[in-house]
Amino acid sequence: MLLNGGPEFRINPLISLDIIYENTEGLDTAWEVLDPAKSKNLMDALLKMKKFEIAKLLVASR
């Protein structure tokens, strides 16, 4: 799904993706397409969280 926020929202490199998978294999395939080191760091950080901590996820993605 793509949304056009109108002229008040300028184009930038930040995006949000909403992808619905029918099974775990689809999700696993998507993670494999990402840079393996980044996806491992992100998943490791994510699994330690009780709630999403965006700042820590940004650090893990670098």
Secondary structure, DSSP 8 states (H G I E B T S, - for coil): ------TTS---S--------SSHHHHHHHHHHS-HHHHHHHHHHHHT-SS--HHHHHHHT-
